[in-house]
Amino acid sequence: MNLYFECKSGISGDMSVAALIDLGADKEKLDKTLNSLNLNNEYSYKITKVNINSIQATDFNVILTEEIHSHNEGHHRHKHRNLDDVNKIIDKADASQNAKDLAKKIFTIIAGAEAKVHGKDISEVHFHEVGAIDSIIDILSFSVLFDDLNPEKVYFSTLTEGQGFVECAHGLLPVPVPAVCEIAAQYKLPIKITENNGEMITPTGAAIAAVLYNQEHLPVEFIIEKTGYGAGKRKYKNPFLRVMAIKEIK
């Protein structure tokens, strides 16, 4: 089996996880891995079906316990983690070594990009939303599901991005955000800017593409064996990532 990531509406961590679940990756294996982290006091997650322009898609939503407390108590608390902290969480997960290695590679790419943007050593980078618990769950979940599907080859379309500005932990940032620009530059990711106002490629999405992108062109002819739709949270015309399981016609 080969996978084709069609990123016409960008790519993010939660969209990628949802698309692989929709494609048929083992949800029980995912549950087992996430439960093994013993971080249930920090978050919960929901997997639901949603309709986007009458197309049924899967939505993967990580709900932070901190956010609930913050709204109730009228203030915000953030648990910042560095790359070493994240790797320790990944190491203790009940997952295959391949899945753990993939998750670490994705996080290392993000950390490297953030380090360059902020002029710090990679060990000094303390993640905010990039390395908060929701991103850890997104990246580890994607890695477990990708390893479960175990594709022979992976293809990517051009990554579609919006424009304008987006509010984040560091303030108002231009789109593509600096970390995405760094990842795209280092790994030669093809990007197309659209008229959409706002972020369509997140640093996690860009890092997933960077790890898997190999510059191979999609076969001229192929058979689509199955299609997965991962719902996005942004208000665009078609906010979903489509991932196809394909078989090349020889």
N, C-alpha and C positions, 0 to 999 in steps of 0.2 A: 504494500500500500504506500502511496505517495500523498502528500498533503499540499494543497494550494491555498495560501492565505490571500484572499482578495480584500485589500485594504482600501476600498473606495470611500469608506467613511472613517478613515484613520485606523488606529490600533491602540489599545490600552490593555492593562493587565486583566481587568475584570471581563472585558469583551473577549479576550483570548481564552480565559478559563471557561467562560460560558459557551463559547463556540465548540470547544473540545468536548464538553459535557453533552451538548446538543448533537455532536457527531457520534456519540456513543461510548466515550471513554468511561472507565469504571468508576462510578460515583462511590461505591462502597470502599474502594481502595483509597479514594480521596478522604472520605469520612474517617477512616482508620488512621491515616497520616495526620490529619488535623487534630484529632482527639489525642494523639500521642504527644502533642506539644505541651499539654497542660497549661495552656494560656487562655482557657475558656473564661477566666475572670476578666479578660481584656476585650473580648469580642464575641460575637455570634455571627452566623452566616445563614443566608437563605438562598435556595435555588428554586426559582419559579419560572413559569411560562408567561410571556407577555406577547401582545400583538403589536407589531410595528408595520403600519401601512397594510394591515390585514395579513401580514406574514407572521407566523408563530416563531418566536425566538426564545432562547433560554437567557435568563438574567441571573447573574451571580452577584450577590450583595453582601459585603462584609459590614456589619454594624458594630461600631466601637462602643464598648461599655463606657469609656471616658466621655464620649460625646453626650450620652444620656445624662451622666452625672453633671457634666459641664452646664448643660441647659438647665437642669434642675437647680444647680447651686449658683448659677449666674457667673461662672468664671470658667476659664479653659486651662486644662492641665495637659502637658505633652510629655510623653516618655521618649526621650531621644536615645537612639542607639547608633553605635558606629558599626563598621563592617565586621569587626571581630565579634561583637555582640550578636549580630545577625547570623554569622556563620555558626556560632555555638548553638543557636536555636535550630538551624537547619541540621546540624550534626546529630542532634538528639531525636530527630523525627523518625518515625517508623516508615521508612521509604527506602527504595533501592538506592544503591550508590550512584547509579547513573542519574537518577532524579535529583539527588543531593548535589552532584557535581554541576548539573545544568542550572539549578537554582543559584549556586554560588557564582557561576560565570555571569549570570544575568545581573546579580547584585554588584559584582566587581566592576562591570561595565558602567553601571549607574554611578557607583562611588567614584570611579575614575573621571567620569564626566563632571560630576559635582565638584571634585577636587580641583580640576582645571578651571572651572568657571569661577570658583571662589578663591583661587590662589592658595590652596592648602595642600598638605600631604594627604594621600588617600586615607591614612590611618587617623587623621584629624577630623575627617568629615563626619559630622553628626547629622543623621538623616532627620528630616521633619516628615512631611507627608510621604516623601520618597521611601523612607525606611520605617515609617510607622507600622504598626501591626497589620493594617489593612494591606500594605504593599508586601509585607512578608508573607501573608496568607495568599495573596494573588500569585506571587512568584513561585512559591512552593507548590501551590495547587496546580498551576500551569505545568510545572516540571513533572509532577507525579502523573498527570493526565497525558502529557506528551510521551512520557516514557511508557505508559500503558499502551498507547496506540502504536508506538515503535515504528514510525514510518521509515521507508528506505531513503526517500528523497523529500526535500521540502522546497517549495517554490513560493515566491512572493510577488505580488503586483507592486506597482509604484505605491509608495505610502502617501496618502492624500492628507494634506494639512490645511488648517484654517489660517486666519490672520487676525491682527488686532492685538489685544492685550488680555491677560488672564491674572486673576488675583490668586496668590499663593502665600506660603509661609514667609517668603522673602519680600513680599510686597507685590507691586504690579509689574508683571514681566511681559515682554513682547513675545508674540507667537510667530514661529516656533520658539518654545522656551529655550534658554541657553543650553541646558543639559541635552535636549534633543538635538540642537545644532551640533554640539560636540560629538555626540554618538553618530549622527548621520555623516559627519565629516570623516571621522576616524574609520568607519566601516563602509564608506561609500554607498550609503543607502539612497536609492532614488526617491526623490520627494517632488510632489506637485502641489503648489499653493492654489487654493480655491478662493471663492468669494465668501465662503462661510466665515462668520465672525466668531472667533474663539478657538480653543485648543482641540485638535482632533488626534494628535499623536502625543501621548504622554511619555515621560522618560522610561517608564516600565515597558510600554509598548515598543518604543524604539530599541530598548535593550533586548527584548525578545527577538525582534527582527534581526538585530545585529548578530546575535548568537547563531541564528539559524540561516541567515541569508548567505547564499554561496554563489550569487551572480549567475546561476543557471537559468536559462530561459524556459518558460513554460512550453511543453511539447506542442507542436502545431496541431496535433490531433490526440485526443484522449477520451476515455470513458469516465463519466462521473459516477462513482459507486454510491456515494452518500454526501449529503450537504449538512453542515452545522451552522446555525445562526446564533451569534453571541450579541446580546443586546447592550447598547451603550446608554449612558446616562445623560448625554448632551442633547440639546434640542435642535437637531438637524433634520433634514428631510428623510434620510435613511440611516439612522444611528445604529448600525449593526456591523459586526465583522463576520464575513462569510468565509468559512473554511471548508474546502471540498476534499474528500478522499477520491483520488483519481488513479486511473490506470492508463499508462501510455500505450497507444496503438503502435505496434512495431511493423 
